[in-house]
Amino acid sequence: MSFVLDASMTLAWHFEDEASAEVRSVAHRAFADGVAIPQHWLLEVISGLLRGERRNRASPACTQQFIVFLQDLSAEVDD
């Protein structure tokens, strides 16, 4: 595990208006090296995804695709 990933960075991978070179770089590193995540990470990510749908920032289909995308992330819960 190379670093601790928080939900806000994870959600930036999903929402186009938050895209940047730094966000893409962190995503590449996370998938290449694996990450540690806080215990509450999944709840925060799900909450952010649902808020994004309610605010029309993403469709339910895009949210589902992102969840599938996250399944390839090697993550270890950091107590």
N, CA, C and O atoms as a GROMACS GRO file, in nm:
protein
  316
    1MET      N    1   0.084  -0.117   0.000
    1MET     CA    2   0.000   0.000   0.000
    1MET      C    3   0.089   0.124   0.000
    1MET      O    4   0.181   0.137   0.080
    2SER      N    5   0.059   0.212  -0.091
    2SER     CA    6   0.148   0.326  -0.106
    2SER      C    7   0.103   0.451  -0.030
    2SER      O    8   0.188   0.533   0.007
    3PHE      N    9  -0.027   0.468  -0.005
    3PHE     CA   10  -0.075   0.586   0.066
    3PHE      C   11  -0.219   0.561   0.112
    3PHE      O   12  -0.283   0.464   0.073
    4VAL      N   13  -0.269   0.652   0.196
    4VAL     CA   14  -0.407   0.644   0.244
    4VAL      C   15  -0.494   0.727   0.150
    4VAL      O   16  -0.467   0.845   0.126
    5LEU      N   17  -0.596   0.665   0.098
    5LEU     CA   18  -0.687   0.729   0.003
    5LEU      C   19  -0.813   0.772   0.076
    5LEU      O   20  -0.876   0.693   0.146
    6ASP      N   21  -0.850   0.898   0.060
    6ASP     CA   22  -0.975   0.942   0.123
    6ASP      C   23  -1.087   0.949   0.020
    6ASP      O   24  -1.063   0.941  -0.101
    7ALA      N   25  -1.207   0.964   0.069
    7ALA     CA   26  -1.325   0.961  -0.018
    7ALA      C   27  -1.328   1.080  -0.113
    7ALA      O   28  -1.373   1.065  -0.227
    8SER      N   29  -1.283   1.196  -0.070
    8SER     CA   30  -1.291   1.312  -0.158
    8SER      C   31  -1.205   1.294  -0.283
    8SER      O   32  -1.247   1.333  -0.392
    9MET      N   33  -1.089   1.236  -0.270
    9MET     CA   34  -1.004   1.209  -0.387
    9MET      C   35  -1.069   1.102  -0.474
    9MET      O   36  -1.068   1.112  -0.596
   10THR      N   37  -1.125   1.000  -0.411
   10THR     CA   38  -1.192   0.894  -0.486
   10THR      C   39  -1.306   0.951  -0.568
   10THR      O   40  -1.322   0.916  -0.685
   11LEU      N   41  -1.386   1.037  -0.509
   11LEU     CA   42  -1.500   1.096  -0.578
   11LEU      C   43  -1.455   1.190  -0.691
   11LEU      O   44  -1.526   1.206  -0.790
   12ALA      N   45  -1.339   1.251  -0.676
   12ALA     CA   46  -1.286   1.338  -0.782
   12ALA      C   47  -1.258   1.257  -0.909
   12ALA      O   48  -1.262   1.313  -1.019
   13TRP      N   49  -1.231   1.128  -0.896
   13TRP     CA   50  -1.211   1.043  -1.014
   13TRP      C   51  -1.341   1.029  -1.093
   13TRP      O   52  -1.338   1.008  -1.214
   14HIS      N   53  -1.452   1.041  -1.025
   14HIS     CA   54  -1.583   1.016  -1.086
   14HIS      C   55  -1.643   1.141  -1.150
   14HIS      O   56  -1.701   1.132  -1.259
   15PHE      N   57  -1.630   1.254  -1.086
   15PHE     CA   58  -1.697   1.375  -1.132
   15PHE      C   59  -1.606   1.454  -1.226
   15PHE      O   60  -1.498   1.498  -1.187
   16GLU      N   61  -1.652   1.472  -1.349
   16GLU     CA   62  -1.571   1.534  -1.453
   16GLU      C   63  -1.524   1.675  -1.417
   16GLU      O   64  -1.413   1.714  -1.454
   17ASP      N   65  -1.606   1.750  -1.346
   17ASP     CA   66  -1.567   1.888  -1.312
   17ASP      C   67  -1.456   1.894  -1.208
   17ASP      O   68  -1.405   2.002  -1.178
   18GLU      N   69  -1.418   1.781  -1.153
   18GLU     CA   70  -1.308   1.775  -1.055
   18GLU      C   71  -1.181   1.715  -1.115
   18GLU      O   72  -1.081   1.700  -1.045
   19ALA      N   73  -1.185   1.682  -1.243
   19ALA     CA   74  -1.070   1.620  -1.308
   19ALA      C   75  -0.954   1.718  -1.320
   19ALA      O   76  -0.973   1.837  -1.347
   20SER      N   77  -0.835   1.666  -1.298
   20SER     CA   78  -0.712   1.744  -1.314
   20SER      C   79  -0.597   1.646  -1.334
   20SER      O   80  -0.614   1.525  -1.318
   21ALA      N   81  -0.483   1.698  -1.368
   21ALA     CA   82  -0.365   1.612  -1.386
   21ALA      C   83  -0.330   1.544  -1.254
   21ALA      O   84  -0.291   1.427  -1.253
   22GLU      N   85  -0.344   1.615  -1.142
   22GLU     CA   86  -0.313   1.557  -1.011
   22GLU      C   87  -0.410   1.443  -0.978
   22GLU      O   88  -0.368   1.338  -0.929
   23VAL      N   89  -0.537   1.464  -1.004
   23VAL     CA   90  -0.638   1.361  -0.976
   23VAL      C   91  -0.609   1.236  -1.058
   23VAL      O   92  -0.615   1.124  -1.006
   24ARG      N   93  -0.579   1.254  -1.186
   24ARG     CA   94  -0.547   1.139  -1.272
   24ARG      C   95  -0.420   1.068  -1.225
   24ARG      O   96  -0.412   0.946  -1.228
   25SER      N   97  -0.322   1.144  -1.181
   25SER     CA   98  -0.197   1.086  -1.132
   25SER      C   99  -0.220   1.003  -1.006
   25SER      O  100  -0.164   0.894  -0.993
   26VAL      N  101  -0.300   1.054  -0.915
   26VAL     CA  102  -0.330   0.980  -0.792
   26VAL      C  103  -0.407   0.852  -0.825
   26VAL      O  104  -0.380   0.747  -0.767
   27ALA      N  105  -0.500   0.860  -0.918
   27ALA     CA  106  -0.576   0.740  -0.957
   27ALA      C  107  -0.483   0.635  -1.016
   27ALA      O  108  -0.491   0.517  -0.982
   28HIS      N  109  -0.394   0.678  -1.103
   28HIS     CA  110  -0.300   0.583  -1.163
   28HIS      C  111  -0.214   0.517  -1.056
   28HIS      O  112  -0.196   0.395  -1.056
   29ARG      N  113  -0.162   0.597  -0.965
   29ARG     CA  114  -0.078   0.543  -0.857
   29ARG      C  115  -0.157   0.448  -0.767
   29ARG      O  116  -0.106   0.344  -0.726
   30ALA      N  117  -0.280   0.484  -0.736
   30ALA     CA  118  -0.364   0.401  -0.649
   30ALA      C  119  -0.387   0.263  -0.710
   30ALA      O  120  -0.376   0.162  -0.641
   31PHE      N  121  -0.420   0.260  -0.838
   31PHE     CA  122  -0.448   0.132  -0.903
   31PHE      C  123  -0.320   0.053  -0.928
   31PHE      O  124  -0.323  -0.070  -0.930
   32ALA      N  125  -0.210   0.121  -0.946
   32ALA     CA  126  -0.083   0.052  -0.970
   32ALA      C  127  -0.024  -0.007  -0.842
   32ALA      O  128   0.029  -0.118  -0.842
   33ASP      N  129  -0.032   0.069  -0.733
   33ASP     CA  130   0.038   0.032  -0.610
   33ASP      C  131  -0.051  -0.016  -0.497
   33ASP      O  132  -0.003  -0.078  -0.402
   34GLY      N  133  -0.180   0.010  -0.505
   34GLY     CA  134  -0.271  -0.022  -0.396
   34GLY      C  135  -0.273   0.090  -0.294
   34GLY      O  136  -0.184   0.175  -0.292
   35VAL      N  137  -0.374   0.091  -0.210
   35VAL     CA  138  -0.392   0.199  -0.112
   35VAL      C  139  -0.443   0.143   0.020
   35VAL      O  140  -0.492   0.030   0.028
   36ALA      N  141  -0.431   0.225   0.121
   36ALA     CA  142  -0.499   0.201   0.247
   36ALA      C  143  -0.619   0.295   0.248
   36ALA      O  144  -0.612   0.406   0.196
   37ILE      N  145  -0.728   0.251   0.308
   37ILE     CA  146  -0.848   0.335   0.318
   37ILE      C  147  -0.896   0.336   0.463
   37ILE      O  148  -0.882   0.236   0.533
   38PRO      N  149  -0.953   0.449   0.507
   38PRO     CA  150  -1.012   0.453   0.641
   38PRO      C  151  -1.135   0.363   0.648
   38PRO      O  152  -1.194   0.329   0.546
   39GLN      N  153  -1.172   0.325   0.768
   39GLN     CA  154  -1.288   0.237   0.785
   39GLN      C  155  -1.415   0.297   0.727
   39GLN      O  156  -1.501   0.223   0.677
   40HIS      N  157  -1.429   0.425   0.732
   40HIS     CA  158  -1.551   0.492   0.688
   40HIS      C  159  -1.550   0.528   0.538
   40HIS      O  160  -1.645   0.588   0.489
   41TRP      N  161  -1.443   0.492   0.466
   41TRP     CA  162  -1.426   0.529   0.325
   41TRP      C  163  -1.546   0.488   0.240
   41TRP      O  164  -1.600   0.571   0.167
   42LEU      N  165  -1.589   0.365   0.249
   42LEU     CA  166  -1.698   0.316   0.164
   42LEU      C  167  -1.827   0.394   0.189
   42LEU      O  168  -1.896   0.430   0.093
   43LEU      N  169  -1.859   0.421   0.314
   43LEU     CA  170  -1.980   0.498   0.344
   43LEU      C  171  -1.973   0.638   0.286
   43LEU      O  172  -2.071   0.689   0.232
   44GLU      N  173  -1.856   0.702   0.296
   44GLU     CA  174  -1.840   0.837   0.242
   44GLU      C  175  -1.848   0.837   0.089
   44GLU      O  176  -1.909   0.926   0.030
   45VAL      N  177  -1.788   0.737   0.026
   45VAL     CA  178  -1.794   0.729  -0.120
   45VAL      C  179  -1.938   0.708  -0.167
   45VAL      O  180  -1.984   0.777  -0.258
   46ILE      N  181  -2.008   0.616  -0.106
   46ILE     CA  182  -2.147   0.591  -0.144
   46ILE      C  183  -2.232   0.716  -0.123
   46ILE      O  184  -2.314   0.752  -0.208
   47SER      N  185  -2.213   0.782  -0.011
   47SER     CA  186  -2.287   0.905   0.017
   47SER      C  187  -2.258   1.010  -0.090
   47SER      O  188  -2.350   1.077  -0.138
   48GLY      N  189  -2.132   1.026  -0.126
   48GLY     CA  190  -2.095   1.123  -0.229
   48GLY      C  191  -2.153   1.088  -0.365
   48GLY      O  192  -2.196   1.176  -0.440
   49LEU      N  193  -2.154   0.960  -0.398
   49LEU     CA  194  -2.212   0.918  -0.526
   49LEU      C  195  -2.362   0.947  -0.530
   49LEU      O  196  -2.413   0.995  -0.632
   50LEU      N  197  -2.431   0.919  -0.422
   50LEU     CA  198  -2.575   0.947  -0.417
   50LEU      C  199  -2.604   1.096  -0.423
   50LEU      O  200  -2.699   1.139  -0.490
   51ARG      N  201  -2.523   1.176  -0.353
   51ARG     CA  202  -2.539   1.323  -0.361
   51ARG      C  203  -2.518   1.370  -0.504
   51ARG      O  204  -2.590   1.457  -0.554
   52GLY      N  205  -2.418   1.313  -0.570
   52GLY     CA  206  -2.391   1.350  -0.709
   52GLY      C  207  -2.507   1.318  -0.801
   52GLY      O  208  -2.538   1.396  -0.891
   53GLU      N  209  -2.570   1.206  -0.780
   53GLU     CA  210  -2.689   1.172  -0.861
   53GLU      C  211  -2.802   1.270  -0.834
   53GLU      O  212  -2.867   1.317  -0.927
   54ARG      N  213  -2.827   1.299  -0.706
   54ARG     CA  214  -2.937   1.392  -0.672
   54ARG      C  215  -2.914   1.531  -0.731
   54ARG      O  216  -3.010   1.601  -0.765
   55ARG      N  217  -2.786   1.570  -0.744
   55ARG     CA  218  -2.753   1.702  -0.799
   55ARG      C  219  -2.730   1.698  -0.950
   55ARG      O  220  -2.682   1.794  -1.009
   56ASN      N  221  -2.764   1.587  -1.010
   56ASN     CA  222  -2.749   1.567  -1.156
   56ASN      C  223  -2.605   1.585  -1.204
   56ASN      O  224  -2.582   1.632  -1.315
   57ARG      N  225  -2.511   1.546  -1.121
   57ARG     CA  226  -2.370   1.549  -1.161
   57ARG      C  227  -2.331   1.418  -1.230
   57ARG      O  228  -2.230   1.412  -1.299
   58ALA      N  229  -2.411   1.315  -1.210
   58ALA     CA  230  -2.386   1.184  -1.272
   58ALA      C  231  -2.517   1.107  -1.278
   58ALA      O  232  -2.604   1.123  -1.193
   59SER      N  233  -2.528   1.026  -1.379
   59SER     CA  234  -2.647   0.942  -1.393
   59SER      C  235  -2.629   0.814  -1.310
   59SER      O  236  -2.516   0.778  -1.276
   60PRO      N  237  -2.738   0.747  -1.278
   60PRO     CA  238  -2.725   0.618  -1.209
   60PRO      C  239  -2.638   0.519  -1.287
   60PRO      O  240  -2.565   0.441  -1.226
   61ALA      N  241  -2.647   0.520  -1.418
   61ALA     CA  242  -2.565   0.428  -1.499
   61ALA      C  243  -2.416   0.461  -1.485
   61ALA      O  244  -2.334   0.370  -1.474
   62CYS      N  245  -2.381   0.589  -1.485
   62CYS     CA  246  -2.240   0.629  -1.465
   62CYS      C  247  -2.193   0.592  -1.326
   62CYS      O  248  -2.079   0.548  -1.308
   63THR      N  249  -2.279   0.609  -1.228
   63THR     CA  250  -2.244   0.571  -1.091
   63THR      C  251  -2.217   0.421  -1.083
   63THR      O  252  -2.121   0.378  -1.019
   64GLN      N  253  -2.301   0.343  -1.146
   64GLN     CA  254  -2.281   0.198  -1.147
   64GLN      C  255  -2.149   0.161  -1.214
   64GLN      O  256  -2.077   0.074  -1.166
   65GLN      N  257  -2.117   0.226  -1.325
   65GLN     CA  258  -1.990   0.200  -1.393
   65GLN      C  259  -1.872   0.235  -1.302
   65GLN      O  260  -1.772   0.163  -1.301
   66PHE      N  261  -1.884   0.342  -1.228
   66PHE     CA  262  -1.777   0.382  -1.137
   66PHE      C  263  -1.759   0.280  -1.026
   66PHE      O  264  -1.646   0.250  -0.987
   67ILE      N  265  -1.867   0.227  -0.974
   67ILE     CA  266  -1.859   0.125  -0.870
   67ILE      C  267  -1.787   0.001  -0.924
   67ILE      O  268  -1.706  -0.058  -0.853
   68VAL      N  269  -1.816  -0.037  -1.046
   68VAL     CA  270  -1.747  -0.149  -1.109
   68VAL      C  271  -1.598  -0.116  -1.124
   68VAL      O  272  -1.513  -0.201  -1.099
   69PHE      N  273  -1.568   0.006  -1.165
   69PHE     CA  274  -1.430   0.054  -1.178
   69PHE      C  275  -1.355   0.040  -1.045
   69PHE      O  276  -1.241  -0.004  -1.042
   70LEU      N  277  -1.419   0.077  -0.935
   70LEU     CA  278  -1.355   0.071  -0.803
   70LEU      C  279  -1.327  -0.070  -0.757
   70LEU      O  280  -1.241  -0.091  -0.671
   71GLN      N  281  -1.397  -0.168  -0.811
   71GLN     CA  282  -1.376  -0.306  -0.770
   71GLN      C  283  -1.236  -0.355  -0.805
   71GLN      O  284  -1.189  -0.453  -0.747
   72ASP      N  285  -1.169  -0.288  -0.899
   72ASP     CA  286  -1.032  -0.327  -0.936
   72ASP      C  287  -0.927  -0.261  -0.847
   72ASP      O  288  -0.807  -0.287  -0.862
   73LEU      N  289  -0.970  -0.177  -0.755
   73LEU     CA  290  -0.877  -0.107  -0.665
   73LEU      C  291  -0.835  -0.201  -0.553
   73LEU      O  292  -0.919  -0.258  -0.484
   74SER      N  293  -0.705  -0.217  -0.536
   74SER     CA  294  -0.653  -0.299  -0.426
   74SER      C  295  -0.642  -0.209  -0.302
   74SER      O  296  -0.554  -0.124  -0.293
   75ALA      N  297  -0.733  -0.230  -0.208
   75ALA     CA  298  -0.741  -0.143  -0.091
   75ALA      C  299  -0.743  -0.227   0.037
   75ALA      O  300  -0.807  -0.332   0.045
   76GLU      N  301  -0.671  -0.177   0.135
   76GLU     CA  302  -0.666  -0.240   0.267
   76GLU      C  303  -0.718  -0.140   0.370
   76GLU      O  304  -0.673  -0.026   0.374
   77VAL      N  305  -0.813  -0.182   0.452
   77VAL     CA  306  -0.868  -0.094   0.554
   77VAL      C  307  -0.762  -0.066   0.660
   77VAL      O  308  -0.703  -0.158   0.717
   78ASP      N  309  -0.740   0.063   0.685
   78ASP     CA  310  -0.643   0.108   0.785
   78ASP      C  311  -0.720   0.140   0.914
   78ASP      O  312  -0.796   0.236   0.920
   79ASP      N  313  -0.698   0.059   1.014
   79ASP     CA  314  -0.764   0.083   1.143
   79ASP      C  315  -0.706   0.204   1.212
   79ASP      O  316  -0.749   0.239   1.322
   0.00000   0.00000   0.00000
